[in-house]
Amino acid sequence: MLTVASVSKTFFPHTVNERRALVDVNLELSEGDFVTVIGSNGAGKSTLLNTVAGRIHQDAGVVSLDGADVSRLKEHQRAAKVGRVFQDPMAGTAPNLSIEENLSLADRRGRPRGLSRGVTKAKRERFAEALKQLELGLEGRLKTKVGLLSGGQRQALSLLMATYSDPRVLLLDEHTAALDPQRADLVTRLTRSVVQDKGLTTLMVTHNMVQALEVGNRLIMMHEGRIILDVGAEQKSQMTPQDLLAEFGKLKGAVVDDKTLLQ
């Protein structure tokens, strides 16, 4: 369904700042897979997501979606099939627009935008119904400017917007990292629910090893631009954060502590 084949990306090549962000990365996701991605700082996690999204283009290799090579498509050309939630709650919404106006934009993602009314009565009813699943009371605040919402509310709305048009792939880039524990738990629960209900194929980068083990049916660990561990559902269900640290040290011949891996 989603295939990353022999993908490499180097930033600032042939300079003193050269950095190999991705090195011959191979990854294949089947329909409905929910893969969590962990690794040290600079491991290539966000670069992998950016490559799938089309925000950056790889130097070598192929990204395929539903069997079609999308490597040369720009980010906006993939938008209809790729939804994304960022770490910053401010990044996924337009703060000066209302909740219903933001959802209207999400509803039109990847499609031409004509001169028709942005929010009709029928759309407003659909938006309110969709917002109920967030259990935040936002269905009664459709006219509220998004900039007035809390970080947790905005991130929950970002998740709804990213999945509203049923993308083929959902990318989550440390989307709970900037939230307090209570709101992070809420957004994590909403993520599980939305992904399961819609059967979305998902890649989720996280700095939290407990979350990485509890969420999804597969886990990969990255280091220095490479995938060094790929764990399926059965093995993943039996692992602990300490097991992940041990695997990291064994595979790379290095000893790291929680702080190093969770950066």
Secondary structure as a PSIPRED ss2 file (coil, helix, strand):
# PSIPRED VFORMAT (PSIPRED V4.0)

   1 M C   1.000  0.000  0.000
   2 L E   0.000  0.000  1.000
   3 T E   0.000  0.000  1.000
   4 V E   0.000  0.000  1.000
   5 A E   0.000  0.000  1.000
   6 S E   0.000  0.000  1.000
   7 V E   0.000  0.000  1.000
   8 S E   0.000  0.000  1.000
   9 K E   0.000  0.000  1.000
  10 T E   0.000  0.000  1.000
  11 F E   0.000  0.000  1.000
  12 F C   1.000  0.000  0.000
  13 P C   1.000  0.000  0.000
  14 H C   1.000  0.000  0.000
  15 T C   1.000  0.000  0.000
  16 V C   1.000  0.000  0.000
  17 N C   1.000  0.000  0.000
  18 E C   1.000  0.000  0.000
  19 R E   0.000  0.000  1.000
  20 R E   0.000  0.000  1.000
  21 A E   0.000  0.000  1.000
  22 L E   0.000  0.000  1.000
  23 V E   0.000  0.000  1.000
  24 D E   0.000  0.000  1.000
  25 V E   0.000  0.000  1.000
  26 N E   0.000  0.000  1.000
  27 L E   0.000  0.000  1.000
  28 E E   0.000  0.000  1.000
  29 L E   0.000  0.000  1.000
  30 S C   1.000  0.000  0.000
  31 E C   1.000  0.000  0.000
  32 G C   1.000  0.000  0.000
  33 D C   1.000  0.000  0.000
  34 F E   0.000  0.000  1.000
  35 V E   0.000  0.000  1.000
  36 T E   0.000  0.000  1.000
  37 V E   0.000  0.000  1.000
  38 I E   0.000  0.000  1.000
  39 G E   0.000  0.000  1.000
  40 S C   1.000  0.000  0.000
  41 N C   1.000  0.000  0.000
  42 G C   1.000  0.000  0.000
  43 A C   1.000  0.000  0.000
  44 G C   1.000  0.000  0.000
  45 K H   0.000  1.000  0.000
  46 S H   0.000  1.000  0.000
  47 T H   0.000  1.000  0.000
  48 L H   0.000  1.000  0.000
  49 L H   0.000  1.000  0.000
  50 N H   0.000  1.000  0.000
  51 T H   0.000  1.000  0.000
  52 V H   0.000  1.000  0.000
  53 A H   0.000  1.000  0.000
  54 G C   1.000  0.000  0.000
  55 R C   1.000  0.000  0.000
  56 I C   1.000  0.000  0.000
  57 H C   1.000  0.000  0.000
  58 Q C   1.000  0.000  0.000
  59 D C   1.000  0.000  0.000
  60 A E   0.000  0.000  1.000
  61 G E   0.000  0.000  1.000
  62 V E   0.000  0.000  1.000
  63 V E   0.000  0.000  1.000
  64 S E   0.000  0.000  1.000
  65 L E   0.000  0.000  1.000
  66 D C   1.000  0.000  0.000
  67 G C   1.000  0.000  0.000
  68 A E   0.000  0.000  1.000
  69 D E   0.000  0.000  1.000
  70 V C   1.000  0.000  0.000
  71 S C   1.000  0.000  0.000
  72 R C   1.000  0.000  0.000
  73 L C   1.000  0.000  0.000
  74 K C   1.000  0.000  0.000
  75 E H   0.000  1.000  0.000
  76 H H   0.000  1.000  0.000
  77 Q H   0.000  1.000  0.000
  78 R H   0.000  1.000  0.000
  79 A C   1.000  0.000  0.000
  80 A C   1.000  0.000  0.000
  81 K C   1.000  0.000  0.000
  82 V E   0.000  0.000  1.000
  83 G E   0.000  0.000  1.000
  84 R E   0.000  0.000  1.000
  85 V E   0.000  0.000  1.000
  86 F C   1.000  0.000  0.000
  87 Q C   1.000  0.000  0.000
  88 D C   1.000  0.000  0.000
  89 P C   1.000  0.000  0.000
  90 M C   1.000  0.000  0.000
  91 A C   1.000  0.000  0.000
  92 G C   1.000  0.000  0.000
  93 T C   1.000  0.000  0.000
  94 A C   1.000  0.000  0.000
  95 P C   1.000  0.000  0.000
  96 N C   1.000  0.000  0.000
  97 L C   1.000  0.000  0.000
  98 S E   0.000  0.000  1.000
  99 I H   0.000  1.000  0.000
 100 E H   0.000  1.000  0.000
 101 E H   0.000  1.000  0.000
 102 N H   0.000  1.000  0.000
 103 L H   0.000  1.000  0.000
 104 S H   0.000  1.000  0.000
 105 L H   0.000  1.000  0.000
 106 A H   0.000  1.000  0.000
 107 D H   0.000  1.000  0.000
 108 R C   1.000  0.000  0.000
 109 R C   1.000  0.000  0.000
 110 G C   1.000  0.000  0.000
 111 R C   1.000  0.000  0.000
 112 P C   1.000  0.000  0.000
 113 R C   1.000  0.000  0.000
 114 G C   1.000  0.000  0.000
 115 L C   1.000  0.000  0.000
 116 S C   1.000  0.000  0.000
 117 R C   1.000  0.000  0.000
 118 G C   1.000  0.000  0.000
 119 V C   1.000  0.000  0.000
 120 T C   1.000  0.000  0.000
 121 K H   0.000  1.000  0.000
 122 A H   0.000  1.000  0.000
 123 K H   0.000  1.000  0.000
 124 R H   0.000  1.000  0.000
 125 E H   0.000  1.000  0.000
 126 R H   0.000  1.000  0.000
 127 F H   0.000  1.000  0.000
 128 A H   0.000  1.000  0.000
 129 E H   0.000  1.000  0.000
 130 A H   0.000  1.000  0.000
 131 L H   0.000  1.000  0.000
 132 K H   0.000  1.000  0.000
 133 Q C   1.000  0.000  0.000
 134 L C   1.000  0.000  0.000
 135 E C   1.000  0.000  0.000
 136 L C   1.000  0.000  0.000
 137 G C   1.000  0.000  0.000
 138 L H   0.000  1.000  0.000
 139 E H   0.000  1.000  0.000
 140 G H   0.000  1.000  0.000
 141 R C   1.000  0.000  0.000
 142 L C   1.000  0.000  0.000
 143 K C   1.000  0.000  0.000
 144 T C   1.000  0.000  0.000
 145 K E   0.000  0.000  1.000
 146 V H   0.000  1.000  0.000
 147 G H   0.000  1.000  0.000
 148 L H   0.000  1.000  0.000
 149 L C   1.000  0.000  0.000
 150 S C   1.000  0.000  0.000
 151 G H   0.000  1.000  0.000
 152 G H   0.000  1.000  0.000
 153 Q H   0.000  1.000  0.000
 154 R H   0.000  1.000  0.000
 155 Q H   0.000  1.000  0.000
 156 A H   0.000  1.000  0.000
 157 L H   0.000  1.000  0.000
 158 S H   0.000  1.000  0.000
 159 L H   0.000  1.000  0.000
 160 L H   0.000  1.000  0.000
 161 M H   0.000  1.000  0.000
 162 A H   0.000  1.000  0.000
 163 T H   0.000  1.000  0.000
 164 Y C   1.000  0.000  0.000
 165 S C   1.000  0.000  0.000
 166 D C   1.000  0.000  0.000
 167 P C   1.000  0.000  0.000
 168 R C   1.000  0.000  0.000
 169 V E   0.000  0.000  1.000
 170 L E   0.000  0.000  1.000
 171 L E   0.000  0.000  1.000
 172 L E   0.000  0.000  1.000
 173 D E   0.000  0.000  1.000
 174 E C   1.000  0.000  0.000
 175 H C   1.000  0.000  0.000
 176 T C   1.000  0.000  0.000
 177 A C   1.000  0.000  0.000
 178 A C   1.000  0.000  0.000
 179 L C   1.000  0.000  0.000
 180 D C   1.000  0.000  0.000
 181 P H   0.000  1.000  0.000
 182 Q H   0.000  1.000  0.000
 183 R H   0.000  1.000  0.000
 184 A H   0.000  1.000  0.000
 185 D H   0.000  1.000  0.000
 186 L H   0.000  1.000  0.000
 187 V H   0.000  1.000  0.000
 188 T H   0.000  1.000  0.000
 189 R H   0.000  1.000  0.000
 190 L H   0.000  1.000  0.000
 191 T H   0.000  1.000  0.000
 192 R H   0.000  1.000  0.000
 193 S H   0.000  1.000  0.000
 194 V H   0.000  1.000  0.000
 195 V H   0.000  1.000  0.000
 196 Q H   0.000  1.000  0.000
 197 D H   0.000  1.000  0.000
 198 K H   0.000  1.000  0.000
 199 G C   1.000  0.000  0.000
 200 L C   1.000  0.000  0.000
 201 T E   0.000  0.000  1.000
 202 T E   0.000  0.000  1.000
 203 L E   0.000  0.000  1.000
 204 M E   0.000  0.000  1.000
 205 V E   0.000  0.000  1.000
 206 T C   1.000  0.000  0.000
 207 H C   1.000  0.000  0.000
 208 N C   1.000  0.000  0.000
 209 M H   0.000  1.000  0.000
 210 V H   0.000  1.000  0.000
 211 Q H   0.000  1.000  0.000
 212 A H   0.000  1.000  0.000
 213 L H   0.000  1.000  0.000
 214 E H   0.000  1.000  0.000
 215 V C   1.000  0.000  0.000
 216 G C   1.000  0.000  0.000
 217 N C   1.000  0.000  0.000
 218 R E   0.000  0.000  1.000
 219 L E   0.000  0.000  1.000
 220 I E   0.000  0.000  1.000
 221 M E   0.000  0.000  1.000
 222 M E   0.000  0.000  1.000
 223 H E   0.000  0.000  1.000
 224 E C   1.000  0.000  0.000
 225 G C   1.000  0.000  0.000
 226 R E   0.000  0.000  1.000
 227 I E   0.000  0.000  1.000
 228 I E   0.000  0.000  1.000
 229 L E   0.000  0.000  1.000
 230 D E   0.000  0.000  1.000
 231 V E   0.000  0.000  1.000
 232 G C   1.000  0.000  0.000
 233 A H   0.000  1.000  0.000
 234 E H   0.000  1.000  0.000
 235 Q H   0.000  1.000  0.000
 236 K H   0.000  1.000  0.000
 237 S H   0.000  1.000  0.000
 238 Q C   1.000  0.000  0.000
 239 M C   1.000  0.000  0.000
 240 T C   1.000  0.000  0.000
 241 P H   0.000  1.000  0.000
 242 Q H   0.000  1.000  0.000
 243 D H   0.000  1.000  0.000
 244 L H   0.000  1.000  0.000
 245 L H   0.000  1.000  0.000
 246 A H   0.000  1.000  0.000
 247 E H   0.000  1.000  0.000
 248 F H   0.000  1.000  0.000
 249 G H   0.000  1.000  0.000
 250 K H   0.000  1.000  0.000
 251 L H   0.000  1.000  0.000
 252 K H   0.000  1.000  0.000
 253 G C   1.000  0.000  0.000
 254 A C   1.000  0.000  0.000
 255 V C   1.000  0.000  0.000
 256 V C   1.000  0.000  0.000
 257 D C   1.000  0.000  0.000
 258 D H   0.000  1.000  0.000
 259 K H   0.000  1.000  0.000
 260 T H   0.000  1.000  0.000
 261 L H   0.000  1.000  0.000
 262 L H   0.000  1.000  0.000
 263 Q C   1.000  0.000  0.000
